[in-house]
Every structure is written in C-alpha cells, then in structure tokens.
Amino acid sequence: MNLTSFLRYFYSSYYIPIYLYEHDKLVAAVPAQEPETYPLPVYFSLLNDPIQQITYTMTSFHSYYGGVKLEGNKMLIIGPVNDFSYSEDSLLAIQKEFAVKSVSSDGFIDFFKNIAPQNWDSFVNTLLFVHFILNGKELSKKDVFLSTDEQTQSTV
C-alpha cells in the first residue's frame, strides 16, 4: 500500500492531521503545514511505546494524539482532535505549549481552527480502523493504551 496516498485519503475523509514517522523521524505530514504545528517531541515519546500497537495521549489543552505502529519501524501519529472547535482560550494554551510567538501565530491558529472536532470514542475507533486497514489485525478498545507523561499506561 502506498502510505503517502493513504495519508492524503485519510485527511480528506476525517480532516484530522496525520504524520508518518520512519525510524523515529518525521517523513510525511498531511495536510501540508509549517513545522511549528508538528506534534511535539514529548507527544512522539509518549506514543512510541515499544510494546503497544495503538496508544493515545491527552495534551495540556485537552486534545488527543494517537499513535498506530506499522511494520518496518514506522508509526503514524494522528491528531490533535478535540470534542469541540478550539476557542480563543484554548488556542492561546496551544500557542503556549508549542512555544509559538504571537507574531508568527496566524498560520498556526488557522491550522488548529481547521481541525474537525471528534469525540474521544470516535477517535479511538478511528485509531482501531487505521490499525486494521494498515496492519490487517483486528484489535478492540481494550488494546488501546493511554500514555501519560508520568509514563503510566492504562487500557481504555
């Protein structure tokens, strides 16, 4: 399967940003965006669990990022998603977390405003669906792990 095409189709269907990592390096991001909107390294570290096939984490601004492991030392990061459209206060919190200066923030804010809301349950189902399509293995919600910055994990 052509993963680059999959990323484009995924984004055009869900309007959720998606990132492909190979050997722990970002190799593709859809939609096209400035590097300041890429998932922070701390999110990558939390999602790149050596054992779990599907992980997710919650940010300080109450959004989720998910990770789906693929064969060949590849991983997808999907997100962020939120239950509702970002408010001005949440956009300020995101700017702070990403350390973006207000001078360069217009494109940054537009990027986050264009992300379609998705509730947590739908997001977990999206992660399961992506894993099934790309890995051919059926998993359930109990196989999806929450990864936190305290390095504790729990099942859904």
C-alpha positions in Angstrom: 0.0 0.0 0.0 1.2 3.5 -0.8 1.3 5.2 2.6 1.6 8.7 1.2 -1.7 8.2 -0.7 -3.3 6.7 2.4 -2.3 9.8 4.4 -4.0 12.1 1.8 -7.2 9.9 1.7 -7.3 9.8 5.5 -7.0 13.5 5.8 -9.6 14.2 3.1 -12.0 11.9 4.9 -11.5 12.9 8.5 -9.9 16.3 8.4 -7.5 15.2 11.2 -3.8 15.8 10.7 -1.7 12.7 10.2 2.0 12.2 10.4 4.2 9.3 9.2 7.4 8.5 11.1 10.1 6.1 9.9 12.9 5.1 12.3 11.7 7.8 14.7 12.0 10.6 12.1 9.1 12.5 10.6 8.9 11.8 6.8 5.4 13.0 5.9 2.7 15.3 7.2 -0.8 15.8 5.8 -2.0 18.5 5.4 1.0 20.5 4.3 1.9 22.7 7.3 4.6 24.7 8.9 7.0 22.7 11.2 5.7 24.7 14.2 2.4 22.7 14.1 4.1 19.2 14.0 3.4 17.1 17.1 5.8 18.0 19.9 8.7 15.5 20.6 7.1 14.8 24.0 4.0 13.5 22.3 6.1 11.3 20.0 7.9 9.9 23.0 4.7 9.1 24.8 3.1 7.5 21.8 6.1 5.4 20.7 5.6 2.6 23.2 7.8 -0.3 22.5 5.1 -2.9 23.1 1.7 -1.4 22.4 0.3 -1.2 18.8 -2.1 1.6 19.5 -1.6 4.4 22.0 -3.1 7.8 22.7 -2.2 10.7 24.9 -4.1 13.8 26.2 -2.4 17.2 26.0 -2.5 20.0 28.5 -5.0 21.7 26.2 -7.4 18.7 26.4 -6.8 17.3 22.9 -5.8 13.8 21.9 -3.0 12.5 19.8 -2.9 8.8 18.8 -0.2 6.5 17.6 -0.5 3.5 15.4 2.5 1.2 14.9 3.2 -0.1 11.4 5.6 -2.8 10.1 9.1 -1.7 9.1 9.8 0.5 12.1 7.1 3.0 11.1 4.4 4.8 13.1 1.6 7.1 12.4 0.6 9.9 14.7 -2.9 11.1 14.3 -4.2 14.4 15.8 -4.8 16.5 17.5 -8.5 16.0 18.0 -10.9 17.7 20.4 -14.5 17.2 21.3 -15.3 20.8 20.1 -13.8 23.5 18.0 -10.9 25.4 19.6 -11.9 28.5 21.5 -9.7 31.6 21.7 -8.6 30.5 25.2 -7.7 27.0 24.0 -5.7 28.4 21.0 -3.7 30.6 23.5 -3.0 27.5 25.6 -1.9 25.6 22.4 0.4 28.5 21.4 2.0 28.4 24.9 2.5 24.7 24.8 4.1 24.8 21.4 6.1 28.0 22.3 4.8 29.9 19.3 5.3 33.7 19.4 2.2 35.7 18.7 4.0 37.5 15.8 4.0 34.2 13.8 0.8 32.8 15.1 -1.7 33.5 12.3 -0.9 30.4 10.3 -0.5 28.4 13.5 -4.0 29.4 14.7 -5.6 28.8 11.3 -4.1 25.3 11.3 -5.8 24.4 14.6 -9.1 26.1 13.6 -9.3 23.8 10.5 -9.2 20.6 12.5 -12.6 18.9 12.6 -13.9 18.1 16.1 -14.2 14.4 17.0 -15.2 12.9 20.4 -12.9 10.6 22.2 -14.9 7.4 21.5 -14.9 8.1 17.7 -11.2 8.9 17.9 -10.4 5.6 19.5 -12.5 3.8 16.8 -10.6 5.8 14.1 -7.3 4.5 15.6 -8.6 0.9 15.6 -9.8 1.3 12.0 -6.4 2.7 10.8 -4.6 -0.2 12.5 -6.9 -2.7 10.9 -6.6 -1.3 7.4 -2.8 -0.9 7.5 -1.8 -3.9 9.6 -4.6 -6.3 8.9 -5.1 -7.1 12.5 -8.3 -6.6 14.4 -8.0 -5.1 17.9 -10.5 -3.9 20.4 -10.7 -0.9 22.7 -9.1 -2.8 25.5 -6.0 -3.0 23.3 -5.7 0.8 23.1 -3.4 2.3 25.8 -3.4 5.8 27.3 0.2 7.0 27.7 0.8 9.9 30.1 3.8 12.0 30.9 4.2 10.0 34.2 4.9 7.0 31.9 1.9 5.1 33.3 -0.4 3.4 31.0 -3.9 2.1 31.3 -6.3 0.4 28.9 -9.4 2.2 27.6 
